Amino acid sequence: MPLNLFGNKFSPKKTPPRRAQSLSNLQLDATQSKEEFGPDVGPIKVRLSGQEVTFENGMWVPVSDETGTSAASHKEVMKLRKANQQLQEENNLLKLKTDILLDMLAEASAVSHYHENELKQLKAQAGRRK
């Protein structure tokens, strides 16, 4: 006779079926989702720590308040980023030019040393002939 004092722990009771249909929007077709959510959702707006931003053309753009400070600061930031990009490109060009000039200087000094050595050898040969 098996001791079954506490019941079978490994066969839980089955849950009753749900009464309402799922409210998931994954099962809606295009017409139903259009009716449910509308044809145009509009711009995406987010408010974080008192600052509101919208997602436009792949970038988060701050919404200007009554004073227009956040929009002005955004424009200033974009202007500074553009200036920074131009300065970085100019810096890279100047580094390239410096490298080219150093290469040219090394080549010219090598040619000069070669000519000096050749001149010394010719003077030595001329001194031996006399």
Salt bridges, closest charged atoms under 4 A:
GLU52 OE1 - ARG47 NH2 3.03
GLU116 OE1 - HIS113 ND1 3.98
